[in-house]
Amino acid sequence: QVQLVESGGGSVQPGGSLRLSCRASGFTFSRTAMTWFRQSPSKAREFVAGLDRYGGDARYANSVKGRFSITRDTNTDTLYLQMDNLKPEDTARYFCGADGFTARGPGTQVTVSS
């Protein structure tokens, strides 16, 4: 079955960096569009970044453009989100999603605070 497992979150100060990972299994990762999104108690679920099924056409929310970078490794079926210059408003639980599948992982918590 489809499984997505996020990791790499943590607590950092403003301006810090984190690299999130999403290990995927149960589907053809190399031919599937992938998305990072985030959710916090005070906000609705928010799209963060996405890649098309070919691993290209990277798209970003305006709020993270220029600070975050989405990539993937088809050798390990892993999706990444490099997050630089983190801001307190980036605090949320981050999830990855696979196009066409409803499976969700546990997410990984990112907290940005001084």
Rosetta blueprint (number, residue, H / E / L):
1 Q L
2 V L
3 Q E
4 L E
5 V E
6 E E
7 S E
8 G L
9 G L
10 G E
11 S E
12 V E
13 Q L
14 P L
15 G L
16 G L
17 S L
18 L E
19 R E
20 L E
21 S E
22 C E
23 R E
24 A E
25 S E
26 G L
27 F L
28 T L
29 F H
30 S H
31 R H
32 T L
33 A L
34 M E
35 T E
36 W E
37 F E
38 R E
39 Q E
40 S E
41 P L
42 S L
43 K E
44 A E
45 R E
46 E E
47 F E
48 V E
49 A E
50 G E
51 L E
52 D L
53 R L
54 Y L
55 G L
56 G L
57 D L
58 A L
59 R E
60 Y E
61 A L
62 N L
63 S L
64 V L
65 K L
66 G L
67 R L
68 F E
69 S E
70 I E
71 T E
72 R E
73 D E
74 T L
75 N L
76 T L
77 D L
78 T E
79 L E
80 Y E
81 L E
82 Q E
83 M E
84 D L
85 N L
86 L L
87 K L
88 P H
89 E H
90 D H
91 T L
92 A E
93 R E
94 Y E
95 F E
96 C E
97 G E
98 A E
99 D L
100 G L
101 F L
102 T L
103 A L
104 R L
105 G L
106 P L
107 G L
108 T E
109 Q E
110 V E
111 T E
112 V E
113 S L
114 S L
